[in-house]
Amino acid sequence: MNKDVSPPAMTHYEAGEKLQYVRAQINNVLIGQQEVVEQVLTAMVASGHVLLEGVPGLGKTLLVQAFAACINGHYKRIQFTPDLMPADITGHALYDMHEGRFRIRRGPAFTNLLLADEINRAPAKTQAALLEVMQENQVTIEGESIKLSPPFMVLATQNPIEQDGTYPLPEAELDRFLLKIDIDYPSQAHEVDLTRQVVSGYIDHFLTANSEPAILSGKDINQLQQLCTSITVDNQVIDYAVRLARATRENVAIVSGAGPRASIGMVRAAQARALIRGADFVLPDDIKSVALPVMRHRIILAADVEIEGQTPDTILSHLLATVETPRL
């Protein structure tokens, strides 16, 4: 009697090659933002969510669209506005006159990749609709908890400059994001290339008329996420991540430091970073490379420090330079 033979598991090297190919495809569209693309892939492999921050026109939405084009899964976008209601995200119970009973109408949160565009334009009660789904991968409607089909990832965008008509994200909401990624202006050469790509129609073709099959299936992503958890992390590296997080609680420039979730997030993201390079172990440099995006939204600076023009990144960079790095 023939037995079902499951396909061989993906190796760390094969996973790294696949992820590097995805990265290259997205970099062909979002030119000049290599580190940003790497960080988004890191969050996906680590089963985390991403908050993208940058002024308008830097390609935040384009990044998510290009990312979605590489994945064979469901992609939905929510444009956050002041009148958006929680039910517009999660769904609601609707009375069916023909059947004489209530049935659940699922909202856009039931997807694999959710773009929460300009998330800070919706009030706190609407932002809070994402708390459960981001933490537990489930939605509760009328007392019924409904699990989402994995994988699930939220990529939210916000503009850091415009304050009129916006609602700052509360700490509990910010803490749900594994990484906060800052997008800056591209170099002149990259901007020339980007402009050429747009006016030639290449980017539109990639997003809407790409005939090639998606690079990653939902099953691939699940396998990558499971493989990520198997990456070896030395105790000294874990200790290093914890010391970095604790250093933010002992710095006079910081009134509220990063909690244990930051330590966990750094290790998880470092494991994903290692997998992207095809390795099966984490280096201290992997921790360093993810420390800023993991912690920059988890600390609050003292008022006098902000008045002096200091930013979370400058304070964290100083901590990275002063906290001793383990030698493996």
Secondary structure, 3 states (H helix, E strand, C coil): CCCCCCCCCCCHHHHHHHHHHHHHHHHCCCCCCHHHHHHHHHHHHCCCCEEEECCCCCCHHHHHHHHHHCEECCEEEEECCCCCCCHHHHEEEEEECCCCEEEEEECCCCCCEEEEECHHHCCHHHHCHHHHHHHHCEEEECCEEEECCCCCEEEEEECCCCCCCCCCCCHHHHCCCCEEEECCCCCHHHHHHHHHHHHHCHHHHHHHCCCCCCCEEHHHHHHHHHHHHCCECCHHHHHHHHHHHHHCCCCCCEEECCCHHHHHHHHHHHHHHHHHCCCCECCHHHHHHHHHHHHCCCCEECHHHHHCCCCHHHHHHHHHHHCCCCCC
